[in-house]
Amino acid sequence: MSAETLTLVLVVVTALGFDFTNGFHDTGNAMATSIATGALKPRVAVAISAVMNLVGAFLSVSVALTVTNAVVKTFDSSATSATDALTVPGDVLLAIVLAGLIGGIVWNMLTWLLGLPSSSSHALFGGLIGATIASLGWNGVNWVGDGTQPDGVVGKILLPAVASPLVAGLVAGTGTWLIYRIIVGVAARFTESGFRWGQVGTASLVSLAHGTNDAQKTMGVITLALIATGRWTSLTSIPFWVKLSCAVAIAAGTYIGGWRIIRTLGKGLVEIESPQGVAAESASAAVILASSHLGFALSTTHVATGSILGTGLGKPGAEVRWGVAGRMGVGWLLTLPAAAIVGAAMWGLGNLFGLAVGSIVEFAVLAVVAGYLFTRSRRTPVGAHNVNDEWESTTASPNTPTGAAV
């Protein structure tokens, strides 16, 4: 097996590993509110979310093409074929992709351990940006596109990161206010029952939207690696086997649950009721689907969090835990630079050994770090059995459920 082929195999495996972490890291975006209100049992919720993510992954490729064309400056925008368009040596591009993926996975697992909802998308992009800067310099990153459209990192990633939670929060807050105005005088037992049924539909729609947006990011990364080795030549399409494998990986990760983050979103921000859950999920689905259609690689975590906070502001007398929201905000600010640092470090480590040996060393480091973080998570277990325990903000860790070992 040649060095290039070995590295490509490791890139594909690592990319699917990232997709798996994306799945369990982001399950809460769709299902946290439904689980918190009791609209769905925890295991049923993650199963529905997994199926809808699987279906959603096949609905569009706009975001996947954004990843291949709009983050790393590796193509001549005037070319029509990937073979002619590639402006970076294939082995360098492979090394960038592998290091960037490792940066994304490490940040995903660290924030999952902390129960901190952060952006898997930004973790991936941060890792790619860091590896690109380390190998090609600052000019190697496609920061602003060619000036004819809102392209590149700023237009396709950073601006949606700022705008999407604000828009989602505004929509969810307005919707929540209207809902409670409409149901004034209606017995609580009727509203809770009816809105819980509504949550089943809206949560499923968010899961569908999540698959449409997030699974495609890994599709784009694998396609980028295939282009680097000459095994794919199109800049406007994605191989079917890549779509299928990424869809299965994110669905499998979703089914695992990601209970620590589900708990933070469902119990940590707002004590949410079913009418609020419907408003939050409807707003999230609308924003994510619209952005997927436009090719914006936004953070579904930012959208879901903005929606949940919006429902807290929209319901009279609701309590919003701003301390938890503040921790999340710090995590959001750190995601891109932290993942970039890991991506750059991994590229530097791999570069010391050459393509084949370097990729093996990087993969081994990833396995050790991921194994440690998973083992560490077992000290404070969170699962379907305790995800809805009362939020204990005074314990050593606000994410530790009542009765869980510290």
LUMGUMI-829697 format. One line per field, with one value per residue: residue in three letters; chain; residue number from 1; x, y, z of N, C-alpha, C in turn. Coordinates in steps of 0.1 Angstrom, whole numbers. Example, Ala and Ser with C-alpha at 12.3 -4.5 7.8 and 13.67 -1.06 7.14 Angstrom:
2
rest c(ALA/SER)
kette c(A/A)
nr c(1/2)
n.X c(132/128)
n.Y c(-57/-22)
n.Z c(78/71)
ca.X c(123/137)
ca.Y c(-45/-11)
ca.Z c(78/71)
c.X c(132/129)
c.Y c(-33/0)
c.Z c(78/79)
REM end
This chain:
406
rest c(MET/SER/ALA/GLU/THR/LEU/THR/LEU/VAL/LEU/VAL/VAL/VAL/THR/ALA/LEU/GLY/PHE/ASP/PHE/THR/ASN/GLY/PHE/HIS/ASP/THR/GLY/ASN/ALA/MET/ALA/THR/SER/ILE/ALA/THR/GLY/ALA/LEU/LYS/PRO/ARG/VAL/ALA/VAL/ALA/ILE/SER/ALA/VAL/MET/ASN/LEU/VAL/GLY/ALA/PHE/LEU/SER/VAL/SER/VAL/ALA/LEU/THR/VAL/THR/ASN/ALA/VAL/VAL/LYS/THR/PHE/ASP/SER/SER/ALA/THR/SER/ALA/THR/ASP/ALA/LEU/THR/VAL/PRO/GLY/ASP/VAL/LEU/LEU/ALA/ILE/VAL/LEU/ALA/GLY/LEU/ILE/GLY/GLY/ILE/VAL/TRP/ASN/MET/LEU/THR/TRP/LEU/LEU/GLY/LEU/PRO/SER/SER/SER/SER/HIS/ALA/LEU/PHE/GLY/GLY/LEU/ILE/GLY/ALA/THR/ILE/ALA/SER/LEU/GLY/TRP/ASN/GLY/VAL/ASN/TRP/VAL/GLY/ASP/GLY/THR/GLN/PRO/ASP/GLY/VAL/VAL/GLY/LYS/ILE/LEU/LEU/PRO/ALA/VAL/ALA/SER/PRO/LEU/VAL/ALA/GLY/LEU/VAL/ALA/GLY/THR/GLY/THR/TRP/LEU/ILE/TYR/ARG/ILE/ILE/VAL/GLY/VAL/ALA/ALA/ARG/PHE/THR/GLU/SER/GLY/PHE/ARG/TRP/GLY/GLN/VAL/GLY/THR/ALA/SER/LEU/VAL/SER/LEU/ALA/HIS/GLY/THR/ASN/ASP/ALA/GLN/LYS/THR/MET/GLY/VAL/ILE/THR/LEU/ALA/LEU/ILE/ALA/THR/GLY/ARG/TRP/THR/SER/LEU/THR/SER/ILE/PRO/PHE/TRP/VAL/LYS/LEU/SER/CYS/ALA/VAL/ALA/ILE/ALA/ALA/GLY/THR/TYR/ILE/GLY/GLY/TRP/ARG/ILE/ILE/ARG/THR/LEU/GLY/LYS/GLY/LEU/VAL/GLU/ILE/GLU/SER/PRO/GLN/GLY/VAL/ALA/ALA/GLU/SER/ALA/SER/ALA/ALA/VAL/ILE/LEU/ALA/SER/SER/HIS/LEU/GLY/PHE/ALA/LEU/SER/THR/THR/HIS/VAL/ALA/THR/GLY/SER/ILE/LEU/GLY/THR/GLY/LEU/GLY/LYS/PRO/GLY/ALA/GLU/VAL/ARG/TRP/GLY/VAL/ALA/GLY/ARG/MET/GLY/VAL/GLY/TRP/LEU/LEU/THR/LEU/PRO/ALA/ALA/ALA/ILE/VAL/GLY/ALA/ALA/MET/TRP/GLY/LEU/GLY/ASN/LEU/PHE/GLY/LEU/ALA/VAL/GLY/SER/ILE/VAL/GLU/PHE/ALA/VAL/LEU/ALA/VAL/VAL/ALA/GLY/TYR/LEU/PHE/THR/ARG/SER/ARG/ARG/THR/PRO/VAL/GLY/ALA/HIS/ASN/VAL/ASN/ASP/GLU/TRP/GLU/SER/THR/THR/ALA/SER/PRO/ASN/THR/PRO/THR/GLY/ALA/ALA/VAL)
kette c(A/A/A/A/A/A/A/A/A/A/A/A/A/A/A/A/A/A/A/A/A/A/A/A/A/A/A/A/A/A/A/A/A/A/A/A/A/A/A/A/A/A/A/A/A/A/A/A/A/A/A/A/A/A/A/A/A/A/A/A/A/A/A/A/A/A/A/A/A/A/A/A/A/A/A/A/A/A/A/A/A/A/A/A/A/A/A/A/A/A/A/A/A/A/A/A/A/A/A/A/A/A/A/A/A/A/A/A/A/A/A/A/A/A/A/A/A/A/A/A/A/A/A/A/A/A/A/A/A/A/A/A/A/A/A/A/A/A/A/A/A/A/A/A/A/A/A/A/A/A/A/A/A/A/A/A/A/A/A/A/A/A/A/A/A/A/A/A/A/A/A/A/A/A/A/A/A/A/A/A/A/A/A/A/A/A/A/A/A/A/A/A/A/A/A/A/A/A/A/A/A/A/A/A/A/A/A/A/A/A/A/A/A/A/A/A/A/A/A/A/A/A/A/A/A/A/A/A/A/A/A/A/A/A/A/A/A/A/A/A/A/A/A/A/A/A/A/A/A/A/A/A/A/A/A/A/A/A/A/A/A/A/A/A/A/A/A/A/A/A/A/A/A/A/A/A/A/A/A/A/A/A/A/A/A/A/A/A/A/A/A/A/A/A/A/A/A/A/A/A/A/A/A/A/A/A/A/A/A/A/A/A/A/A/A/A/A/A/A/A/A/A/A/A/A/A/A/A/A/A/A/A/A/A/A/A/A/A/A/A/A/A/A/A/A/A/A/A/A/A/A/A/A/A/A/A/A/A/A/A/A/A/A/A/A/A/A/A/A/A/A/A/A/A/A/A/A/A/A/A/A/A/A/A/A/A/A/A/A/A/A/A/A/A/A/A/A/A/A/A/A/A/A/A/A/A)
nr c(1/2/3/4/5/6/7/8/9/10/11/12/13/14/15/16/17/18/19/20/21/22/23/24/25/26/27/28/29/30/31/32/33/34/35/36/37/38/39/40/41/42/43/44/45/46/47/48/49/50/51/52/53/54/55/56/57/58/59/60/61/62/63/64/65/66/67/68/69/70/71/72/73/74/75/76/77/78/79/80/81/82/83/84/85/86/87/88/89/90/91/92/93/94/95/96/97/98/99/100/101/102/103/104/105/106/107/108/109/110/111/112/113/114/115/116/117/118/119/120/121/122/123/124/125/126/127/128/129/130/131/132/133/134/135/136/137/138/139/140/141/142/143/144/145/146/147/148/149/150/151/152/153/154/155/156/157/158/159/160/161/162/163/164/165/166/167/168/169/170/171/172/173/174/175/176/177/178/179/180/181/182/183/184/185/186/187/188/189/190/191/192/193/194/195/196/197/198/199/200/201/202/203/204/205/206/207/208/209/210/211/212/213/214/215/216/217/218/219/220/221/222/223/224/225/226/227/228/229/230/231/232/233/234/235/236/237/238/239/240/241/242/243/244/245/246/247/248/249/250/251/252/253/254/255/256/257/258/259/260/261/262/263/264/265/266/267/268/269/270/271/272/273/274/275/276/277/278/279/280/281/282/283/284/285/286/287/288/289/290/291/292/293/294/295/296/297/298/299/300/301/302/303/304/305/306/307/308/309/310/311/312/313/314/315/316/317/318/319/320/321/322/323/324/325/326/327/328/329/330/331/332/333/334/335/336/337/338/339/340/341/342/343/344/345/346/347/348/349/350/351/352/353/354/355/356/357/358/359/360/361/362/363/364/365/366/367/368/369/370/371/372/373/374/375/376/377/378/379/380/381/382/383/384/385/386/387/388/389/390/391/392/393/394/395/396/397/398/399/400/401/402/403/404/405/406)
n.X c(9/6/21/3/-22/-25/-26/-49/-69/-67/-76/-103/-113/-109/-125/-150/-151/-152/-177/-193/-188/-199/-226/-234/-227/-244/-271/-287/-295/-318/-334/-333/-352/-376/-372/-368/-393/-408/-421/-411/-398/-364/-348/-364/-365/-338/-336/-355/-344/-319/-328/-340/-319/-303/-320/-320/-294/-293/-306/-295/-266/-254/-241/-219/-204/-197/-178/-158/-150/-149/-133/-106/-80/-76/-82/-84/-106/-116/-115/-130/-128/-118/-93/-79/-82/-69/-46/-28/-3/-12/-4/1/-24/-38/-26/-33/-61/-63/-51/-67/-92/-86/-82/-109/-122/-110/-118/-146/-149/-138/-155/-179/-174/-174/-200/-208/-225/-212/-200/-199/-194/-178/-156/-146/-140/-123/-101/-93/-86/-65/-46/-42/-30/-7/6/4/4/-11/-23/-32/-58/-91/-104/-123/-134/-139/-148/-171/-193/-208/-186/-163/-145/-154/-179/-194/-192/-184/-201/-228/-225/-228/-252/-272/-280/-291/-313/-327/-333/-349/-371/-380/-386/-406/-425/-431/-441/-465/-478/-483/-500/-522/-531/-541/-561/-568/-569/-541/-535/-545/-531/-504/-505/-514/-493/-471/-475/-472/-445/-432/-434/-420/-395/-386/-384/-363/-342/-341/-333/-308/-294/-293/-277/-253/-242/-233/-209/-189/-190/-180/-154/-142/-146/-128/-104/-104/-103/-77/-61/-67/-88/-113/-130/-149/-162/-187/-203/-209/-195/-216/-211/-198/-217/-235/-220/-213/-239/-247/-228/-233/-258/-255/-239/-257/-277/-263/-265/-253/-257/-248/-247/-273/-286/-276/-287/-314/-321/-304/-304/-330/-360/-380/-412/-438/-451/-431/-411/-421/-421/-393/-381/-394/-385/-357/-356/-365/-346/-322/-328/-333/-307/-292/-301/-291/-264/-249/-227/-236/-237/-255/-258/-255/-279/-299/-295/-299/-326/-337/-330/-344/-371/-372/-370/-393/-414/-435/-422/-404/-374/-341/-310/-284/-258/-250/-255/-235/-212/-214/-212/-185/-173/-181/-167/-141/-139/-132/-105/-92/-96/-82/-56/-50/-52/-31/-10/-11/-6/20/33/29/43/69/75/70/46/33/42/38/10/2/12/-2/-28/-26/-21/-45/-62/-53/-59/-87/-95/-87/-104/-129/-128/-125/-150/-166/-165/-184/-212/-237/-268/-296/-311/-308/-308/-328/-328/-331/-316/-285/-271/-253/-235/-203/-199/-221/-233/-236/-258/-284/-275/-255/-222/-195)
n.Y c(-12/22/52/74/61/48/70/82/63/64/90/89/71/86/108/97/90/116/124/106/115/140/134/123/145/165/156/166/191/187/170/176/193/180/156/168/178/156/148/128/97/91/71/66/90/95/74/81/105/96/81/102/119/103/101/129/134/128/147/171/187/211/222/205/210/236/231/218/238/264/269/261/274/259/256/267/291/295/272/242/216/194/182/200/222/220/235/230/207/172/155/173/185/162/158/182/179/155/164/185/173/158/179/188/165/162/186/183/160/168/190/176/159/179/185/206/224/230/241/216/219/243/234/215/232/250/232/226/251/258/238/244/270/264/249/261/288/320/330/308/302/305/333/354/348/355/380/385/373/364/346/321/318/339/348/325/311/325/349/336/323/343/355/335/323/346/352/328/329/352/345/322/333/352/334/319/338/345/320/316/338/330/307/314/309/283/250/236/209/202/218/210/182/184/200/184/163/178/184/161/160/185/182/160/172/190/172/161/183/187/165/172/194/190/163/166/181/164/148/166/169/143/141/161/150/128/142/152/130/123/107/115/138/159/191/197/177/148/117/87/67/80/98/79/65/86/94/71/71/95/90/68/78/97/80/70/89/111/122/140/165/168/170/195/213/207/209/228/254/266/260/242/241/223/240/259/242/234/258/264/243/245/270/264/244/258/278/263/246/266/277/255/252/275/269/276/269/266/266/241/238/265/276/260/265/293/293/280/297/319/311/311/338/347/336/347/353/332/315/321/306/324/321/295/299/318/303/286/305/313/289/288/309/300/278/278/289/271/245/250/254/228/214/226/218/191/188/198/178/155/163/160/134/126/116/90/76/98/102/79/82/105/95/76/93/106/84/78/101/104/80/85/107/95/75/92/103/84/86/104/95/101/94/78/72/92/117/136/144/167/200/206/233/239/220/203/201/216/200/176/150/145/122/110/98/117)
n.Z c(0/-9/4/0/-4/21/38/28/35/63/66/57/76/99/93/93/119/130/121/135/162/158/155/181/196/189/191/211/201/186/202/229/242/238/253/278/284/285/263/246/253/265/250/228/216/208/189/170/161/151/128/113/109/92/69/63/55/28/13/2/-12/-9/13/17/-6/-1/19/5/-13/-1/22/25/6/-21/-47/-81/-89/-114/-128/-142/-136/-111/-113/-129/-113/-88/-67/-48/-37/-37/-15/5/9/18/42/55/57/74/98/104/109/132/150/151/162/187/201/200/216/241/248/249/271/291/290/274/251/220/188/165/138/137/151/133/111/123/129/103/94/111/105/78/79/93/73/48/53/62/40/27/35/26/31/25/0/-35/-37/-52/-42/-10/2/13/45/62/50/47/71/95/96/95/120/139/132/131/157/168/151/153/180/182/166/180/205/199/189/211/229/215/215/243/247/232/244/268/296/288/301/317/315/290/272/276/269/241/230/234/216/194/196/189/161/154/166/152/127/131/135/109/95/107/98/71/71/88/83/58/60/66/44/25/34/30/3/-5/2/-16/-40/-37/-41/-66/-71/-74/-95/-97/-90/-83/-73/-52/-43/-43/-24/-4/5/16/36/53/61/76/96/111/119/135/155/165/176/198/217/233/260/279/268/260/284/294/275/277/304/317/307/305/324/307/291/272/252/248/239/214/200/201/186/162/153/151/132/109/105/101/79/59/58/50/24/12/13/36/61/89/125/140/167/177/167/179/206/207/201/223/244/235/239/266/272/259/273/299/331/331/340/331/329/331/338/329/302/297/301/279/259/261/254/227/216/220/203/175/175/194/183/159/169/178/153/138/154/151/123/123/138/123/100/108/104/78/52/53/78/95/94/106/132/140/140/160/182/183/190/216/230/226/239/265/272/269/289/312/312/323/350/359/351/327/314/297/319/339/327/329/355/383/378/392/402/422/427/423/396/374/356/366/373/398/422/407/404/415)
ca.X c(0/14/19/-8/-33/-26/-31/-63/-77/-68/-84/-117/-117/-110/-136/-163/-151/-156/-191/-199/-188/-209/-239/-237/-225/-255/-284/-295/-300/-331/-342/-332/-365/-387/-369/-370/-407/-415/-429/-406/-388/-351/-343/-372/-361/-325/-338/-362/-334/-310/-334/-342/-305/-300/-327/-317/-281/-294/-315/-288/-251/-249/-231/-207/-197/-191/-166/-147/-146/-149/-126/-91/-78/-69/-87/-85/-121/-120/-114/-143/-125/-110/-80/-72/-83/-61/-34/-19/1/-21/0/-1/-38/-42/-21/-42/-74/-62/-48/-80/-102/-82/-86/-123/-127/-106/-126/-159/-150/-136/-167/-189/-171/-178/-214/-208/-229/-205/-203/-190/-190/-167/-145/-140/-134/-111/-90/-88/-79/-52/-36/-38/-21/6/13/4/4/-24/-29/-38/-72/-101/-111/-134/-138/-133/-154/-183/-204/-204/-180/-151/-147/-162/-193/-201/-191/-184/-213/-239/-224/-233/-266/-282/-286/-300/-325/-335/-338/-360/-383/-386/-392/-419/-435/-434/-450/-478/-484/-489/-511/-533/-537/-545/-574/-569/-563/-527/-534/-548/-520/-492/-507/-514/-480/-462/-476/-466/-430/-427/-432/-410/-382/-382/-380/-349/-332/-340/-325/-295/-287/-291/-266/-241/-236/-226/-196/-179/-190/-171/-140/-138/-144/-116/-93/-104/-98/-63/-54/-71/-98/-126/-127/-159/-163/-201/-210/-203/-197/-227/-206/-194/-230/-241/-211/-215/-252/-248/-220/-239/-270/-251/-235/-270/-283/-256/-273/-247/-266/-243/-251/-288/-289/-274/-297/-328/-324/-295/-307/-344/-370/-389/-425/-441/-453/-418/-404/-426/-415/-378/-378/-399/-375/-344/-357/-367/-333/-312/-332/-330/-293/-287/-305/-282/-251/-242/-223/-238/-237/-269/-258/-258/-293/-308/-293/-305/-340/-341/-329/-356/-383/-371/-373/-406/-425/-435/-418/-395/-361/-330/-298/-274/-244/-248/-254/-222/-202/-215/-207/-171/-170/-183/-156/-128/-140/-124/-90/-87/-94/-71/-43/-48/-50/-18/0/-11/1/34/37/29/53/82/78/66/32/28/45/32/-4/0/15/-13/-40/-23/-23/-60/-68/-50/-66/-101/-97/-86/-116/-140/-126/-127/-164/-173/-165/-196/-220/-250/-274/-311/-317/-307/-307/-338/-327/-331/-303/-279/-261/-244/-225/-189/-201/-235/-239/-237/-272/-286/-272/-244/-209/-186)
ca.Y c(0/34/62/82/53/46/82/84/54/70/102/85/65/97/117/91/92/129/124/99/125/151/128/123/158/174/150/175/202/183/162/180/199/169/148/175/180/143/145/116/90/94/62/67/103/94/66/89/115/89/78/114/123/94/106/142/135/126/157/182/186/224/225/197/217/247/226/215/249/277/270/260/279/248/255/278/292/296/259/235/202/193/178/212/233/218/243/225/193/163/150/184/186/151/161/192/173/146/172/193/164/155/190/188/154/164/196/177/151/176/197/166/155/190/188/220/225/238/238/206/225/252/226/210/243/255/223/228/264/257/230/252/281/258/243/270/302/327/332/295/301/313/341/362/345/363/394/386/368/362/333/319/316/350/349/312/304/334/357/328/320/354/358/324/322/358/350/317/333/361/337/313/341/357/323/315/349/344/308/318/347/323/296/319/303/269/242/232/195/201/224/201/170/188/205/173/157/187/183/149/164/195/176/152/181/195/161/160/195/185/156/179/204/185/152/171/187/153/144/175/167/131/144/169/140/121/151/154/118/121/96/122/150/169/201/200/165/140/102/81/59/90/102/68/62/97/93/60/74/105/84/59/87/103/70/68/98/124/126/151/178/168/174/209/220/204/213/238/268/271/250/244/235/218/250/264/232/235/271/263/233/251/280/258/237/268/285/253/242/277/279/244/255/285/265/282/258/271/257/238/241/279/278/254/273/306/291/277/310/328/307/316/353/349/332/356/347/321/317/318/305/331/315/284/305/324/292/282/315/312/278/291/318/293/266/279/289/259/234/254/251/213/211/231/210/177/189/199/165/146/167/156/120/123/114/77/75/109/100/68/88/114/87/70/103/108/73/79/113/100/70/91/115/86/69/102/106/73/90/111/90/107/85/80/70/103/129/146/148/182/206/210/243/241/208/205/203/218/190/163/148/141/108/106/98/128)
ca.Z c(0/-10/15/-3/-1/35/44/24/43/76/65/56/89/109/89/97/133/133/118/146/173/155/158/196/202/185/193/220/193/181/211/243/247/239/264/291/287/286/250/241/262/260/240/216/210/200/178/159/157/142/115/105/104/81/57/59/48/13/7/-4/-11/-9/24/14/-17/6/26/-5/-21/4/34/23/-7/-28/-61/-90/-90/-128/-134/-141/-132/-99/-117/-133/-104/-76/-67/-37/-39/-31/-2/15/11/26/56/61/61/85/110/107/115/145/158/153/171/201/207/202/228/253/252/253/285/300/289/269/237/212/174/158/125/139/155/121/103/131/127/89/92/118/97/66/83/96/62/36/57/64/27/23/40/18/42/20/-13/-46/-37/-60/-34/4/2/22/59/68/45/48/84/107/97/100/134/147/129/132/170/171/143/159/193/179/161/190/215/194/188/225/234/208/220/256/246/226/252/281/300/285/311/315/311/276/264/277/260/227/225/234/203/184/197/182/147/153/169/140/116/134/132/95/91/112/88/59/72/94/77/45/62/65/30/18/37/24/-11/-7/2/-28/-51/-35/-46/-80/-72/-78/-103/-98/-79/-81/-69/-41/-46/-35/-12/6/11/24/48/63/67/86/107/119/125/146/166/171/184/211/226/238/270/287/262/260/297/295/267/281/318/322/302/309/327/295/289/259/242/245/231/200/194/199/176/149/149/148/119/98/103/96/65/50/56/42/10/7/14/47/70/102/137/145/182/180/164/189/218/205/201/236/251/230/246/280/272/254/283/310/343/329/345/322/337/323/341/320/289/296/299/265/250/262/246/213/212/220/195/163/178/201/173/150/175/177/139/135/161/145/111/126/143/111/91/113/101/65/50/58/92/102/95/116/145/143/143/173/192/184/197/230/236/227/249/278/274/272/303/322/313/331/364/361/341/324/304/296/332/347/319/333/370/386/376/405/399/433/428/418/382/372/347/373/378/412/424/398/411/411)
c.X c(9/11/6/-21/-36/-32/-46/-73/-78/-77/-99/-122/-119/-122/-149/-163/-156/-172/-199/-199/-198/-223/-242/-235/-237/-269/-293/-301/-315/-340/-342/-345/-376/-384/-371/-384/-415/-423/-424/-397/-374/-346/-351/-368/-348/-327/-345/-352/-324/-316/-336/-329/-301/-307/-322/-304/-282/-301/-308/-273/-245/-238/-218/-199/-190/-178/-155/-142/-144/-141/-111/-89/-69/-73/-86/-100/-125/-120/-128/-141/-116/-95/-72/-72/-74/-48/-24/-15/-8/-17/-1/-15/-43/-38/-29/-55/-73/-60/-60/-90/-99/-85/-100/-128/-123/-114/-140/-159/-147/-149/-179/-187/-175/-193/-217/-213/-221/-206/-193/-185/-178/-155/-138/-133/-122/-99/-84/-81/-66/-42/-32/-28/-7/14/14/5/-10/-31/-35/-53/-80/-109/-124/-139/-132/-140/-167/-195/-199/-199/-169/-155/-156/-176/-201/-201/-192/-197/-226/-238/-229/-248/-276/-287/-295/-313/-334/-341/-350/-373/-389/-392/-405/-429/-440/-444/-464/-485/-491/-500/-524/-540/-541/-559/-576/-562/-550/-526/-537/-536/-508/-494/-507/-500/-470/-463/-470/-450/-425/-424/-421/-396/-377/-377/-366/-339/-330/-331/-311/-287/-284/-280/-253/-234/-228/-212/-185/-179/-180/-157/-135/-136/-132/-104/-93/-99/-82/-55/-58/-81/-112/-123/-137/-159/-178/-210/-202/-205/-208/-222/-202/-207/-235/-233/-213/-228/-253/-240/-226/-251/-266/-246/-247/-276/-276/-261/-266/-255/-261/-248/-266/-293/-287/-284/-311/-331/-316/-298/-320/-352/-381/-402/-428/-443/-440/-410/-408/-420/-401/-375/-383/-389/-362/-345/-358/-353/-323/-315/-329/-315/-287/-289/-295/-267/-243/-239/-224/-237/-251/-270/-261/-273/-302/-307/-300/-321/-345/-341/-341/-369/-384/-375/-387/-417/-424/-432/-409/-381/-351/-318/-286/-260/-241/-247/-240/-211/-202/-210/-192/-166/-171/-171/-143/-128/-131/-109/-85/-86/-83/-57/-40/-45/-36/-7/1/-4/16/40/39/40/67/86/75/52/27/30/38/17/-7/2/3/-26/-38/-26/-38/-66/-65/-58/-81/-104/-96/-99/-128/-140/-129/-142/-172/-173/-178/-206/-233/-256/-289/-318/-317/-306/-317/-338/-327/-317/-297/-268/-251/-234/-212/-190/-216/-241/-241/-252/-273/-283/-260/-231/-201/-172)
c.Y c(12/43/70/74/51/58/85/75/59/82/99/79/76/106/110/91/105/130/117/108/136/146/129/136/167/168/160/187/199/178/167/185/189/159/155/177/167/139/132/110/91/84/63/80/102/84/73/99/108/86/91/120/115/98/120/143/133/137/168/180/201/227/217/204/230/243/224/228/262/279/271/265/269/247/268/280/293/282/252/220/203/190/191/223/232/226/240/211/183/158/161/186/175/153/171/187/164/154/180/185/160/167/191/177/157/175/190/168/158/183/188/162/166/193/202/220/235/233/227/211/234/245/220/221/249/246/225/241/264/249/237/263/275/253/253/285/308/329/319/293/310/322/348/359/354/377/395/381/366/348/332/318/327/350/336/306/315/343/348/324/330/356/347/323/334/357/340/321/343/354/329/322/347/346/319/325/347/331/310/328/340/313/301/314/289/261/236/218/193/207/215/189/174/192/194/165/165/186/171/153/175/190/167/160/187/184/159/172/193/176/163/189/197/173/156/176/176/148/153/173/154/134/152/160/132/129/152/142/115/111/102/135/161/178/204/188/157/125/96/74/68/95/91/65/73/97/83/64/84/99/75/67/93/93/67/78/111/130/138/164/179/174/189/217/219/209/225/252/274/259/250/236/231/229/257/255/233/247/270/254/238/261/274/252/247/274/275/249/254/279/268/246/265/281/271/270/263/261/254/240/255/281/272/261/286/304/288/290/319/324/311/330/355/345/341/348/335/324/312/317/311/326/304/289/311/314/287/292/315/301/281/300/310/282/267/280/277/247/237/251/236/209/215/222/196/178/190/185/155/150/163/142/116/118/101/75/86/107/89/74/97/106/80/80/105/97/74/90/109/90/75/99/106/80/79/105/96/77/97/107/98/98/87/79/82/117/140/148/163/188/211/220/245/230/212/207/205/208/177/161/144/126/103/107/110/123)
c.Z c(0/2/13/0/13/42/41/32/57/77/65/69/99/106/94/113/138/132/130/159/171/158/173/202/200/186/201/212/189/193/226/249/248/250/277/294/288/273/244/252/256/248/227/209/202/188/166/153/147/128/107/101/92/68/53/52/33/6/0/-3/-11/1/22/3/-11/13/17/-12/-14/17/32/8/-16/-42/-68/-93/-105/-135/-133/-137/-120/-103/-121/-122/-92/-77/-56/-39/-31/-17/9/19/20/41/63/66/73/98/114/114/129/155/161/163/185/208/209/214/241/257/255/267/295/299/283/254/229/198/169/144/127/144/142/113/110/129/113/88/99/110/84/69/86/83/50/40/58/50/21/26/31/27/36/6/-24/-47/-44/-53/-20/6/12/36/65/64/48/62/95/108/101/114/143/145/133/146/174/164/149/172/192/175/172/201/211/193/202/231/228/213/233/256/241/235/266/284/296/296/308/310/296/268/265/268/246/222/225/221/192/184/190/167/146/156/158/129/119/131/117/90/95/102/75/59/77/88/64/48/61/51/22/21/30/9/-14/-7/-11/-40/-50/-41/-60/-82/-74/-85/-104/-86/-76/-77/-59/-45/-37/-22/-1/13/21/37/58/69/78/98/116/126/137/158/173/180/198/221/229/249/278/282/261/274/299/287/272/295/323/319/307/313/317/296/275/249/238/236/216/193/191/187/162/144/144/134/107/95/96/82/55/48/48/27/4/8/26/57/84/113/141/160/185/177/175/202/218/206/215/245/248/237/260/281/268/263/295/323/342/334/334/330/329/326/331/306/287/294/284/256/250/253/231/208/211/209/183/166/185/191/163/156/175/163/135/141/155/131/113/130/131/101/95/107/86/64/57/73/100/104/105/130/149/147/157/184/194/192/212/237/237/237/263/282/277/286/314/323/321/346/368/351/339/313/304/310/341/340/323/348/371/384/389/402/410/435/422/403/380/363/353/378/392/413/416/406/406/410)
REM end
